[in-house]
């Protein structure tokens, strides 16, 4: 009964005119920012944080939360239309979403992403409201050893993800891990693999590699073809909304993705990202229905599942922030900053000392998710119009927006040159038939894995057995080993190769 009373209090706070306006402004800004390649929610919230000084605390946090899940929505738009993941969790959406756009099915892909995200966001918010306190105890059970084992499982999941050769997939993950080592050592402060180039001491940014490998690489590959052979989009658009068959395929995928996102979102350090990869891996393991398009060639489940998972994960990532005061990702760290600015101490006491803020923020998420669907579904037609622009006009615009987006994150021309270099590397990957998604997962998880490995070794005083003596860590490593064995079995390998043979 308390839950209903608390939600009634929350909706009372969220439904005031001022808070509705700020929720709408946050969702609109988040969507627009998500659509622009390179400018993710972290950069946007960092830029707009000073603007919230004059706002009441509840309105400020409602607006910033709107920007966060609005950007998660918007990131899928560029991933589907122009092969550019606007957000790290949109990397998986690129694989099937862009193929659907090429086949004239960008409308159903965008609608699947929007509707899946809406459903997952609502369920994630419900779980946040109902289980915030008990779920934090699950997150508490994760120490450095467990996080390291979870990330090992995530990387082996990425091997399953990649189409084509297993050897190439493993090579891409290792390359991603190596690129993640570039920068300054966390413990000693010594520059590693920076080759005396000052700009490399901060490491190579995710945005730089994602835009170069996915965006510029695809553009160079297209420009290398004769004009009549360029694989861009089939001029015809086959309807803006998913068909009945699409819905039949989508619904179970959305449910599975939502469940995974809700579970993994509470884990600090890339829960929403891992859940998107895990959701795609599970879909690939699920049997294809008769007549269904193979994965990697435009399967709608490959869009609906990861988009649902990352949105559910982005909602439940508020659980450790609001109940423990622990930010699970960079965006939540900025939210902690916003709370501190407004003299609110994040942690378990927020629920009791400031219930209007806690429950008002939760209620605003439902309203924000509804606003995003109302905003985004009518815009599908407008985004599709982009695809009718001749490629000779479209590709310079993509290059320009990428350059602006990359420059605006650090105000550094070095990053623009780096995108160009990784664009050429991306073109080489296309020629070699390598899938770039595992590389990005290796890049993102590499530094986190190293940090947790070092922490685990420090706490255990150099005893490696800590990874197998702790039950949760041992269970995750056993799951990773089992997954690896299954993938390497000759029967599975041959079936896997058959599934990826292009028509």
Buried (B, 14 or more C-beta within 10 A) or exposed (E): EEEEEBBEBBBEBBBEEEBBEBBBBBBBBBBBBBBBBBBBBBBBBBEBBEEBEEBBBBBBBBBBBBBBBBBBBBBBBBBBBBBBBBBBBBBBBBBBBBBBBBBBBBBBBBBBBBBBBBBBBBBBBBBBBEBBEEBBEBBEEBBBBBBBBBBBBBBBBBBBBBBBBBEBBBBBBBBBBBBBBBBBEEEEEEBEEBEEEEBBBBBBBBBBBBBBBBBBBBBBBBEEEEEEEBEBBEEEBEEBBBEEEBBEBBBBBBBBBBBBBBBBBBBBBBBBBBBBBBBBBBBBEEEBEEEBBBBBBBBBBBBBBBBBBBBBBBBBBBBBBBBBBBBBBBBBBBBBBBBEBBEBEBBBEBBEEBBBBBBBBBBBBBBBBBBBBEBBBEBBEEBBEBBEEEBEEBBEEBBEBBBBBBBBBBEBEBBBEBBBEBBBBBBEBBEEEBBBBBBBBBBBBBBBBBBBBBBBBEEBEEEEEBBEEBEBBBEBBEBBEEBBEEBEEEEBBEEBEEBBEEE
